Amino acid sequence: MGKLEKATFAGGCFWCMVKPFDQWDGVDSVISGYTGGQQEHPTYEQVKTGKTGHYEAVQITYDPDKISYQLLLDLYWPQIDPTDNGGQFHDRGSQYRTAIFYHNEEQKKLATDSKEALIKSERFQKEIVTEILPAAVFYPAEDYHQDFYKKNMKEYEEDRRESGRDEFIHKTWS
């Protein structure tokens, strides 16, 4: 791999945000974690209270010679409801808000342009509330959260189904 870069996305429960990126050539790793809050080294138990200010997020390490940041953005938007500022699907609370955390000015421009294109598409009647924010310290989540879809496939699939995420994605993005 060439020089690796990072992309960070919040899209509700981080369990559901790993698989859509993990299986692409050029993606080195997808780590579940916490970002955007005030508390250093937060735990899941602290973040899930909604009081730390953190988002559940994924940080993707990728080779830009093999997969573009634009493609990562194109993969990100159809995983979320960008009009919901109270969480995502059955996961409610500030820790489940959506956001794109940019690591450089090029990512900021591409993220802003992609959000503008989504607004202009008129796919949604409600306001697009997904924020575009500078990357903050990213704290990896506990080991049992990493690669959850691989280690706990049945629970992962059940959670996705019960959450309404898959139904929303199919209805809205297909």
Secondary structure, DSSP 8 states (H G I E B T S, - for coil): --S-EEEEEEESSTHHHHHHHHTSTTEEEEEEEEES-SSSS--HHHHTTT-S--EEEEEEEE-TTTS-HHHHHHHHGGGS-TT-TTEETTEESGGG-EEEEESSHHHHHHHHHHHHHHHHHT--SS----EEEE---EEE--GGGTTHHHHTHHHHHHHHHHHTHHHHHHHHH-
